[in-house]
């Protein structure tokens, strides 16, 4: 399952610096707008202490962590929805992502220019929101014009889509993001999912502070937290400049000391990746063996056959049963044979809902 998050924000808020920390790919980080023209895409591993522990126990030939694709999208500006600043291209890049990492500048620095001349993350958020809402409104109105005739002709599905689009339109015209709209049925959401509306995507507000703002933020961050509550969105405090320094440290002890000096237990990058998983409602299960220990990404609530299908479609088609070991039991007993002897291996059928951290073997026949 490929997880793709798009980093968005106004120019010069720290997007490309953050991207450089997240990925081995290198976006140009420069002190002027539009230094990132084409979207840079980096594939990064998801930090997971459980995978490290299972690797220590199994000593496999190969280890495969879960991954996240991060897309660094060039800075949006006012008028992006109308094509300003290559806006249509950038908005198209956002449309292909599963979640949005919205970077907001929450620090003063006279040496780093701001596209609007002053630091105000609330204003910056509203600018981006407005552009995404205008683009969504355009998509909704286009869809409405196509389904209205079908609805009048008695097409029942078209009637449901038209009703959903009218609700979308009214919500957007109030200056609200679609993710806060609660009036749609599950069927209507499913029928309109192909619209891929920008403001319906889950969002993580990444407040970029200076070192003085670590670890808890500052007055600007507090304002963003208050706004995020109304959207049921998460807020993460990060210092992109400090993360850039951390990324250069190869020695784990040096890195730990640097983090400790900043009052942090883990890097902001690690927190960001984990938060991206949370907002998408993803969890991880593991396959453990002598040849390979691997982390697999699935959506929370998936049943065993669907989880097996993430490995290969044949696993889902011919699913017989799943043999499940809880992560804590694997760590405690350190041997599959001992786990069997202790009666800690569960045999589960098609209705089993996979839990985060499950270690699984699938039995199938095609």
Buried (B, 14 or more C-beta within 10 A) or exposed (E): EEBBBBBBBBBBBBBBBBBBBBBEBEBEBEEEBBBBEEBBBBBBBBBBEBBEBBBEBBEBEEBBBBBBBBBBBBBBBBBBBEEEBBBBBBBEBBBEBBBBBBBBBBBEEEEBEBBBEEBBBEEBBEBBBBBBBBBBBBBBBEBBEEBBEBBEEEBEEBBBBBBBBEBBBEBBEEEBBBBBBEEBEEEBEEBBEEBBBBBBBBBBBBBBBBEEBBBEBBEBBEBBBEBBEEBEBBBBBBBBBBBBBBBEBEEEEEBBEBBEEBEBEEBBBBBBBBBBBEBBEBBBBBBBEEEBBBBBBBBBEBBBBBBBBBBEEEBBEBBEBBBBBBBEBBBEBBEBEEBEEEEBBBEBEEEBEBEEBBBBBBEBEE
